[in-house]
Amino acid sequence: MTAKPVAYEPLRAADVAFQWTVERIIDTRERQNLALNWPKNPLRNVLYQAVLTGQVPAYRNNEFSEVIPDTAIAGIGEYCHLEQYVCGDDEFTLCDTMICDPLDLEKLYKWKIVEQWYFDSKQSRMVPRIIGLALMYRPIVAGLELPETTVFWVKYEDLRPTLAQNLVINPANQASSVSMDHFFQARLFSSYIIKYPNVHDLSIGDMEEYADNNTAALLHAERMKQKLMETEHDLWEF
């Protein structure tokens, strides 16, 4: 494919009446997101190859302040452990060797995205723009599985040309398959909010009232979605 991403509409700073930056999780095991795991061309492989081949730079955080060197990309997510093997003339002489298993992309299903929502007062509509995205994994240290974290971050604007040239399959009608860029731009995915602007700069799961209650955290995330819709409705009158 030789498609190119459609450029964003111009947006003047003076026309921005409202702005919010939120973080979301996309779980590709959900029915609405299954197309992103299409075995012939999964999104995780598209992203990883784009970074490994130098098409897009990878960053350590979603502020995009520190670029990860190309030589360090392949080692991210490796699980290293010691194993013993017989190294002498008899079976009682053992030596230690370090075995490193690379990151298994096939086991990664979650994505984290950071996006900004604007209300364009000139067009009287809410405009979401994805800023960056990252694949999630669970690091293993000393045999213990740690909480999920990001493999690396990429700027969505850098990745758009690559996404525009890769399809998201529509099994019901292949003639209506769309590019990965269109899939995100048209908001065809399912997701839930995990962080929104707050004075403590905490994720919802880290807030004291939701730390031990996942159900309450998800309900609060849904309320934040509703707040975005109500804000757009209220600003129409403004």
Backbone bond lengths (Angstrom), bond angles and torsions (degrees), N, CA, C in turn:
res aa  C-N    CA-C-N  psi(-1)  N-CA   C-N-CA  omega(-1)  CA-C   N-CA-C  phi
1 M - - - 1.463 - - 1.523 110.18 -
2 T 1.307 115.16 143.78 1.466 120.58 179.40 1.516 111.00 -118.83
3 A 1.316 117.59 19.67 1.460 121.27 -177.47 1.524 111.05 -65.49
4 K 1.308 115.23 153.54 1.462 122.01 176.45 1.520 108.92 -120.84
5 P 1.330 118.25 147.17 1.466 120.18 179.89 1.522 111.61 -67.30
6 V 1.316 115.13 145.98 1.462 120.43 177.10 1.523 108.78 -74.36
7 A 1.315 116.18 130.14 1.467 120.73 -178.38 1.528 110.67 -65.62
8 Y 1.331 115.46 148.42 1.457 120.19 176.09 1.526 110.55 -66.86
9 E 1.324 115.42 152.09 1.460 119.86 173.68 1.528 109.03 -69.88
10 P 1.324 117.73 144.85 1.475 119.84 178.32 1.533 110.92 -59.78
11 L 1.315 115.97 140.58 1.463 121.15 179.67 1.524 108.86 -136.16
12 R 1.315 115.96 113.34 1.463 120.09 178.76 1.523 110.09 -81.53
13 A 1.326 116.70 142.35 1.465 120.87 177.93 1.529 110.89 -59.39
14 A 1.335 116.95 -33.27 1.465 120.99 -179.23 1.518 112.41 -67.48
15 D 1.350 117.37 -19.80 1.462 121.11 -178.72 1.520 112.91 -91.47
16 V 1.335 117.64 -4.65 1.468 121.42 -178.78 1.527 109.16 -84.01
17 A 1.334 115.53 106.56 1.467 120.22 179.72 1.523 112.29 -92.02
18 F 1.342 116.90 -16.08 1.465 121.50 -178.37 1.517 107.81 -154.41
19 Q 1.344 116.62 143.20 1.465 121.15 177.33 1.516 109.41 -148.05
20 W 1.311 115.38 134.57 1.467 122.24 176.96 1.518 108.87 -138.46
21 T 1.334 117.43 138.20 1.462 122.38 174.61 1.526 108.01 -109.74
22 V 1.321 116.41 123.15 1.465 120.84 -178.30 1.521 109.88 -127.69
23 E 1.334 114.80 156.31 1.464 121.40 173.26 1.520 108.11 -113.89
24 R 1.327 115.53 141.79 1.460 121.59 -178.21 1.522 110.72 -130.74
25 I 1.319 115.57 160.28 1.462 122.58 171.82 1.525 108.41 -116.04
26 I 1.332 115.34 129.38 1.461 122.02 172.97 1.526 107.41 -108.54
27 D 1.319 116.80 117.36 1.461 121.83 177.64 1.525 107.89 -100.38
28 T 1.334 116.27 112.00 1.468 119.66 -174.59 1.528 112.50 -76.38
29 R 1.329 117.76 2.36 1.459 119.88 173.23 1.522 111.40 -85.96
30 E 1.341 117.14 -12.07 1.450 120.46 175.50 1.527 109.65 -70.86
31 R 1.308 115.46 147.79 1.469 120.35 -173.75 1.531 112.23 -55.58
32 Q 1.326 116.53 -42.75 1.460 119.88 -176.32 1.522 112.51 -67.45
33 N 1.338 117.40 -20.94 1.469 121.55 -175.80 1.523 113.40 -106.06
34 L 1.334 117.55 3.56 1.463 120.43 -174.58 1.522 112.87 -59.54
35 A 1.327 117.14 -28.99 1.470 119.81 -177.79 1.522 111.91 -62.39
36 L 1.338 117.54 -24.12 1.460 120.52 179.56 1.529 111.67 -71.52
37 N 1.338 116.62 -13.31 1.468 121.37 178.05 1.522 112.09 -104.34
38 W 1.324 117.75 16.65 1.463 121.32 179.66 1.528 108.67 -50.44
39 P 1.344 118.60 118.63 1.473 121.41 -173.16 1.530 114.74 -55.24
40 K 1.336 117.58 -31.51 1.459 119.44 -178.86 1.524 112.83 -73.68
41 N 1.327 117.08 -24.38 1.460 119.11 -177.70 1.530 110.53 -159.18
42 P 1.344 117.77 66.96 1.469 119.67 -179.09 1.524 111.70 -71.02
43 L 1.318 115.95 148.41 1.459 121.22 -178.44 1.524 111.67 -59.02
44 R 1.328 118.14 -37.03 1.466 120.31 -177.71 1.529 111.10 -61.29
45 N 1.343 117.25 -38.06 1.466 120.33 178.40 1.522 111.64 -70.20
46 V 1.341 116.20 -38.06 1.459 120.72 178.76 1.525 110.20 -61.19
47 L 1.329 115.97 -46.62 1.471 120.04 179.96 1.526 111.15 -64.90
48 Y 1.330 116.42 -47.53 1.462 120.17 -175.36 1.526 111.28 -62.87
49 Q 1.327 116.80 -42.36 1.458 119.92 179.52 1.526 111.66 -67.64
50 A 1.339 116.51 -35.45 1.464 119.97 178.46 1.525 110.94 -63.33
51 V 1.326 116.19 -35.85 1.467 120.21 179.58 1.525 110.45 -77.24
52 L 1.336 117.01 -45.45 1.469 120.66 -178.00 1.528 112.19 -62.12
53 T 1.329 116.67 -34.45 1.469 120.46 -178.25 1.525 112.40 -88.31
54 G 1.323 117.49 1.76 1.453 120.46 176.29 1.513 115.42 80.65
55 Q 1.339 117.84 12.25 1.466 119.84 178.76 1.519 111.56 -68.15
56 V 1.337 116.12 -36.87 1.466 120.91 178.26 1.530 108.51 -134.32
57 P 1.333 118.29 144.04 1.464 120.46 176.63 1.524 111.41 -78.70
58 A 1.327 116.42 150.92 1.466 122.55 176.96 1.521 109.13 -106.92
59 Y 1.325 115.89 145.55 1.466 121.76 -177.55 1.522 110.07 -123.87
60 R 1.333 115.31 157.80 1.460 120.72 -177.86 1.525 112.60 -82.44
61 N 1.331 118.81 -22.04 1.458 121.30 -177.75 1.520 110.25 -142.71
62 N 1.333 115.11 171.63 1.461 119.02 -177.41 1.523 113.06 -84.89
63 E 1.316 116.06 8.47 1.463 120.14 170.51 1.530 110.56 -94.78
64 F 1.323 115.69 -7.25 1.466 123.34 175.71 1.527 111.85 55.72
65 S 1.330 114.52 43.22 1.466 120.26 -177.34 1.522 113.15 -99.16
66 E 1.351 117.46 -15.28 1.467 120.59 -176.87 1.524 110.05 -137.14
67 V 1.308 115.73 116.18 1.467 121.00 179.50 1.523 109.91 -81.66
68 I 1.325 116.77 137.42 1.463 121.37 177.01 1.528 108.41 -84.34
69 P 1.335 118.79 127.99 1.471 120.52 179.07 1.522 111.64 -59.05
70 D 1.320 116.35 147.05 1.463 120.87 -179.44 1.522 111.90 -58.84
71 T 1.322 116.64 -33.12 1.470 120.18 -177.96 1.522 112.54 -70.52
72 A 1.328 117.08 -16.80 1.465 120.26 -177.23 1.522 112.93 -97.47
73 I 1.327 118.07 -10.62 1.460 121.20 -175.09 1.523 111.91 -61.39
74 A 1.330 116.86 -49.50 1.464 120.99 -174.98 1.529 112.37 -62.85
75 G 1.334 117.78 -24.76 1.460 120.67 -177.41 1.513 114.59 -87.55
76 I 1.321 117.88 -7.10 1.462 120.40 -179.08 1.532 109.72 -68.94
77 G 1.317 115.85 130.63 1.464 120.37 178.16 1.515 114.90 84.13
78 E 1.336 117.85 3.23 1.460 119.78 178.17 1.528 110.68 -65.37
79 Y 1.333 115.86 144.79 1.458 121.31 174.22 1.525 107.92 -111.50
80 C 1.327 116.41 110.52 1.465 121.95 -177.95 1.525 110.34 -106.44
81 H 1.332 115.95 136.46 1.460 120.68 179.57 1.526 109.18 -150.68
82 L 1.339 114.32 156.45 1.459 120.56 -179.62 1.528 110.74 -86.32
83 E 1.309 115.57 138.13 1.460 121.21 173.48 1.524 108.94 -132.01
84 Q 1.326 115.48 148.36 1.461 120.51 -179.60 1.529 110.80 -103.74
85 Y 1.337 115.39 147.12 1.452 120.63 177.18 1.530 108.51 -144.49
86 V 1.301 114.13 157.03 1.470 120.11 179.82 1.521 108.40 -74.54
87 C 1.341 116.05 121.43 1.460 118.89 -175.23 1.523 113.56 -124.76
88 G 1.315 116.65 0.29 1.465 119.30 -179.64 1.513 111.89 -108.40
89 D 1.342 114.61 -168.72 1.462 120.06 179.30 1.517 111.86 -76.56
90 D 1.326 116.71 -17.35 1.465 119.31 178.32 1.519 109.39 -123.29
91 E 1.318 115.53 167.26 1.465 121.10 -174.34 1.521 113.01 -75.85
92 F 1.325 117.66 -3.19 1.466 120.20 -177.52 1.526 112.64 -96.42
93 T 1.316 117.36 -6.02 1.456 120.57 178.29 1.538 109.08 -95.17
94 L 1.321 115.08 115.49 1.458 120.65 -175.99 1.525 110.86 -116.90
95 C 1.297 115.81 145.25 1.464 121.60 175.89 1.530 109.01 -125.47
96 D 1.322 115.25 152.37 1.465 121.10 178.57 1.526 110.28 -95.83
97 T 1.307 115.33 142.78 1.470 120.82 174.96 1.520 109.15 -139.17
98 M 1.299 115.79 145.33 1.466 120.78 -179.51 1.531 108.91 -91.47
99 I 1.324 115.64 122.77 1.456 122.40 178.25 1.532 107.94 -109.00
100 C 1.321 116.88 127.59 1.465 121.50 179.55 1.523 109.39 -118.81
101 D 1.319 115.43 119.18 1.462 121.33 176.91 1.529 108.93 -96.51
102 P 1.332 117.96 129.02 1.467 120.12 -178.96 1.527 111.61 -68.77
103 L 1.307 116.16 164.61 1.452 122.32 177.83 1.526 110.10 -60.61
104 D 1.323 116.05 127.78 1.466 121.46 -179.35 1.525 109.14 -90.25
105 L 1.328 116.67 99.47 1.466 121.25 -177.41 1.519 112.16 -62.93
106 E 1.324 117.60 -28.39 1.464 120.77 -176.63 1.530 112.04 -64.44
107 K 1.318 117.57 -20.45 1.464 121.55 -177.83 1.530 112.66 -96.30
108 L 1.323 117.41 4.29 1.456 121.03 -177.00 1.524 109.62 -101.08
109 Y 1.330 115.76 124.66 1.458 120.67 -173.91 1.529 114.37 -124.99
110 K 1.321 116.85 -14.43 1.458 118.47 -173.99 1.524 112.11 -108.57
111 W 1.332 114.39 145.45 1.456 122.72 176.16 1.519 109.10 -123.79
112 K 1.312 115.37 144.06 1.466 120.31 172.12 1.526 107.25 -112.24
113 I 1.313 116.12 132.40 1.458 120.01 176.82 1.522 109.43 -125.46
114 V 1.313 115.43 147.69 1.467 120.83 172.97 1.522 105.53 -117.38
115 E 1.319 115.74 133.69 1.457 120.25 -175.77 1.519 110.00 -142.26
116 Q 1.315 115.57 157.69 1.460 122.26 177.49 1.517 109.04 -116.24
117 W 1.315 114.87 135.89 1.453 122.01 176.77 1.532 108.18 -109.14
118 Y 1.327 115.31 127.95 1.459 120.98 178.19 1.526 108.80 -119.85
119 F 1.331 115.57 149.73 1.459 119.21 165.64 1.518 106.89 -107.34
120 D 1.329 114.96 113.51 1.462 121.59 179.87 1.523 108.05 -85.63
121 S 1.329 117.02 105.66 1.463 120.99 -176.41 1.523 112.44 -67.68
122 K 1.326 116.96 -22.53 1.465 119.72 179.44 1.518 110.42 -72.22
123 Q 1.356 116.74 -40.34 1.461 121.07 179.98 1.522 112.48 -97.60
124 S 1.329 116.41 -6.71 1.475 122.56 -179.75 1.526 111.95 55.40
125 R 1.336 116.06 51.29 1.459 119.71 177.46 1.514 110.63 -153.39
126 M 1.330 114.38 154.38 1.453 121.35 177.55 1.525 108.90 -83.02
127 V 1.327 115.93 133.81 1.459 121.64 -176.82 1.533 109.17 -121.89
128 P 1.346 118.95 112.84 1.467 120.65 175.03 1.524 110.72 -92.09
129 R 1.313 116.39 138.33 1.463 120.85 175.94 1.525 109.26 -134.10
130 I 1.322 115.69 123.28 1.461 120.82 177.68 1.526 108.63 -74.35
131 I 1.322 116.62 129.87 1.461 121.97 -178.69 1.523 111.29 -95.72
132 G 1.320 116.31 -43.44 1.460 119.58 -178.50 1.511 111.16 -156.74
133 L 1.331 116.57 163.24 1.454 120.76 176.41 1.525 109.89 -145.37
134 A 1.326 114.35 155.82 1.466 120.32 -176.65 1.519 109.46 -148.08
135 L 1.315 115.63 143.90 1.457 122.38 175.10 1.528 108.30 -83.60
136 M 1.335 116.44 141.87 1.463 121.77 -177.39 1.537 110.90 -103.80
137 Y 1.339 115.55 146.68 1.467 120.53 174.88 1.518 109.30 -151.27
138 R 1.333 116.04 166.23 1.464 122.11 177.50 1.526 109.11 -106.94
139 P 1.329 118.57 107.73 1.476 119.65 178.44 1.525 111.21 -67.84
140 I 1.324 115.68 147.63 1.463 121.99 177.75 1.524 108.11 -115.83
141 V 1.323 116.70 120.85 1.455 122.62 -179.74 1.528 108.33 -125.22
142 A 1.322 116.50 124.56 1.470 122.32 -179.90 1.532 111.25 54.29
143 G 1.318 116.23 35.99 1.452 120.66 178.03 1.512 115.05 82.64
144 L 1.339 117.16 -1.61 1.463 121.05 -178.55 1.525 109.96 -104.95
145 E 1.323 115.75 135.44 1.462 121.33 179.08 1.521 109.22 -85.99
146 L 1.320 116.92 121.76 1.460 122.57 -177.87 1.528 110.31 -92.77
147 P 1.344 116.97 168.26 1.474 119.76 178.51 1.518 112.17 -59.74
148 E 1.319 115.67 156.55 1.464 121.75 -177.72 1.526 111.62 -60.37
149 T 1.303 114.75 142.61 1.454 121.21 175.57 1.532 107.82 -145.09
150 T 1.310 116.82 176.76 1.461 120.42 -177.16 1.526 110.93 -90.48
151 V 1.336 116.26 144.66 1.466 120.97 174.57 1.527 108.44 -69.97
152 F 1.323 116.61 -53.98 1.463 123.74 173.43 1.529 107.25 -166.94
153 W 1.312 116.00 165.55 1.457 122.23 178.31 1.525 110.18 -107.25
154 V 1.319 116.25 146.82 1.463 121.14 171.29 1.527 108.09 -131.34
155 K 1.322 115.22 148.88 1.463 119.68 175.11 1.527 108.76 -74.49
156 Y 1.309 115.59 131.68 1.453 119.08 -178.38 1.529 111.12 -63.18
157 E 1.322 116.96 -36.42 1.459 120.43 -179.65 1.530 110.57 -62.42
158 D 1.352 117.15 -36.14 1.470 120.52 177.44 1.519 111.50 -68.21
159 L 1.335 116.02 -33.33 1.462 121.02 -173.43 1.529 112.60 -87.00
160 R 1.318 118.48 -16.79 1.469 121.36 -175.05 1.534 113.98 -54.81
161 P 1.333 119.97 -44.87 1.476 118.36 179.18 1.528 113.28 -57.94
162 T 1.337 116.56 -36.32 1.468 120.30 178.35 1.517 110.67 -71.45
163 L 1.327 117.41 -43.35 1.465 120.98 -179.64 1.522 111.64 -64.45
164 A 1.334 116.29 -33.82 1.464 120.14 -179.23 1.524 111.82 -66.43
165 Q 1.322 117.96 -18.32 1.459 122.17 -177.30 1.530 112.61 -103.76
166 N 1.341 116.17 9.99 1.467 120.64 178.85 1.520 109.40 -127.88
167 L 1.341 115.24 134.28 1.459 120.43 -174.79 1.518 112.90 -88.94
168 V 1.338 114.65 149.36 1.460 123.09 165.08 1.520 105.67 -103.08
169 I 1.311 117.17 118.10 1.461 121.89 -172.57 1.530 111.52 -70.03
170 N 1.317 115.52 141.41 1.463 122.35 171.54 1.520 106.79 -112.89
171 P 1.341 119.68 100.48 1.470 121.36 -174.47 1.522 113.49 -64.41
172 A 1.336 117.50 -22.17 1.457 120.23 -179.54 1.519 112.05 -77.86
173 N 1.350 116.39 -28.17 1.462 120.43 -178.75 1.522 108.77 -161.83
174 Q 1.316 116.38 100.43 1.455 120.26 -176.61 1.527 112.53 -64.59
175 A 1.327 117.57 -21.27 1.461 120.48 178.44 1.523 111.87 -68.96
176 S 1.346 116.60 -18.88 1.463 120.29 179.96 1.525 112.25 -106.24
177 S 1.325 116.52 16.19 1.465 119.30 174.74 1.525 109.60 -63.72
178 V 1.336 116.38 146.82 1.465 120.99 -177.14 1.524 109.32 -123.15
179 S 1.319 115.64 165.96 1.466 119.83 177.59 1.523 109.56 -74.67
180 M 1.311 115.46 160.99 1.461 119.89 177.68 1.518 111.32 -63.43
181 D 1.321 116.72 -34.25 1.462 119.67 177.80 1.523 110.38 -64.53
182 H 1.336 117.41 -43.97 1.469 120.84 178.35 1.526 110.33 -64.25
183 F 1.325 116.52 -37.01 1.468 121.17 179.27 1.534 110.47 -56.74
184 F 1.336 116.44 -43.24 1.464 120.23 179.59 1.522 111.95 -77.94
185 Q 1.331 116.92 -41.96 1.453 120.52 -177.61 1.528 111.74 -64.87
186 A 1.328 117.20 -35.38 1.461 121.59 179.12 1.525 112.20 -85.19
187 R 1.331 117.47 0.86 1.469 122.81 177.67 1.532 110.86 57.64
188 L 1.326 116.42 47.88 1.455 121.13 -179.77 1.528 112.44 -85.65
189 F 1.314 117.49 1.27 1.461 121.94 -177.41 1.529 111.06 -96.67
190 S 1.319 115.12 162.97 1.464 122.87 174.07 1.525 108.47 -106.56
191 S 1.323 117.44 139.55 1.466 120.23 -177.18 1.528 109.64 -157.75
192 Y 1.324 115.41 172.00 1.465 120.11 174.05 1.525 109.16 -138.94
193 I 1.323 115.01 146.30 1.461 121.66 -176.93 1.527 110.01 -76.79
194 I 1.323 116.77 135.53 1.462 120.55 176.06 1.533 111.95 -117.02
195 K 1.323 117.05 -12.23 1.463 119.29 179.57 1.521 109.52 -155.72
196 Y 1.322 115.79 139.83 1.454 122.70 175.93 1.525 107.62 -140.05
197 P 1.321 120.27 166.32 1.463 120.73 -177.18 1.534 111.87 -59.78
198 N 1.334 116.33 126.59 1.471 121.27 175.95 1.520 108.81 -150.83
199 V 1.310 116.45 157.77 1.471 121.37 -172.03 1.524 112.68 -65.89
200 H 1.336 118.02 -22.78 1.464 120.90 -179.43 1.534 111.93 -95.55
201 D 1.333 117.37 -4.50 1.465 122.73 -179.36 1.524 111.13 53.93
202 L 1.338 116.52 46.05 1.456 122.15 -179.30 1.519 110.61 -109.99
203 S 1.329 115.59 149.46 1.457 120.31 169.30 1.524 108.59 -72.55
204 I 1.323 116.36 159.73 1.465 119.68 -178.82 1.523 110.72 -58.44
205 G 1.320 117.27 -41.45 1.460 120.62 -178.89 1.518 114.14 -67.11
206 D 1.342 117.45 -18.35 1.462 121.30 179.65 1.522 112.77 -94.47
207 M 1.328 117.48 -8.32 1.457 120.34 177.72 1.518 109.64 -70.31
208 E 1.327 116.01 142.21 1.462 121.08 -172.41 1.526 112.75 -55.96
209 E 1.325 117.34 -41.06 1.459 119.79 -175.64 1.526 113.73 -75.14
210 Y 1.349 117.73 -12.12 1.465 120.57 -178.32 1.527 112.96 -121.20
211 A 1.331 117.18 1.18 1.465 121.27 -173.36 1.530 113.02 -59.19
212 D 1.333 117.79 -36.05 1.463 121.07 -176.17 1.521 112.41 -114.57
213 N 1.331 116.54 20.35 1.459 119.38 -177.01 1.530 109.04 -140.81
214 N 1.323 115.94 91.52 1.463 120.39 -176.73 1.527 112.45 -64.66
215 T 1.325 116.50 -35.00 1.461 120.15 179.54 1.520 111.01 -64.28
216 A 1.341 115.76 -44.98 1.460 120.10 178.80 1.533 110.76 -64.14
217 A 1.342 116.91 -35.55 1.466 120.63 178.93 1.531 110.90 -65.01
218 L 1.349 116.65 -41.90 1.461 120.18 178.87 1.528 111.14 -66.71
219 L 1.329 117.02 -38.73 1.468 120.21 178.33 1.525 110.50 -65.36
220 H 1.331 116.16 -37.60 1.465 119.66 177.67 1.529 110.45 -66.82
221 A 1.338 116.85 -38.00 1.463 120.76 177.21 1.531 110.47 -61.66
222 E 1.347 116.92 -39.06 1.464 120.23 177.44 1.525 110.94 -65.73
223 R 1.329 116.79 -34.33 1.474 119.53 177.65 1.526 111.01 -66.21
224 M 1.352 116.26 -33.31 1.461 119.39 177.69 1.535 110.54 -68.90
225 K 1.342 116.90 -35.71 1.468 119.81 174.18 1.521 110.11 -61.62
226 Q 1.325 114.91 -44.19 1.460 119.51 -179.71 1.522 110.81 -64.16
227 K 1.320 116.34 -35.96 1.463 119.86 179.40 1.530 111.11 -62.89
228 L 1.331 116.78 -39.46 1.461 120.03 177.52 1.528 110.95 -61.73
229 M 1.319 116.94 -42.35 1.465 120.80 178.96 1.523 111.01 -64.65
230 E 1.333 116.51 -43.08 1.470 120.24 -178.99 1.520 111.33 -68.07
231 T 1.343 116.04 -34.90 1.469 119.60 178.50 1.520 110.48 -63.39
232 E 1.337 116.48 -43.50 1.460 119.89 177.80 1.524 110.67 -61.03
233 H 1.335 116.72 -42.90 1.461 121.07 -179.81 1.524 110.91 -63.95
234 D 1.331 116.52 -43.13 1.465 120.46 -178.04 1.529 111.87 -67.44
235 L 1.354 116.65 -36.48 1.455 119.45 -178.22 1.510 113.20 -75.21
236 W 1.341 118.00 -16.93 1.462 119.49 173.04 1.530 109.91 -58.94
237 E 1.333 114.58 -42.77 1.469 118.70 -179.78 1.513 110.41 -68.76
238 F 1.358 115.23 -37.76 1.463 119.51 178.68 1.534 110.68 -61.16
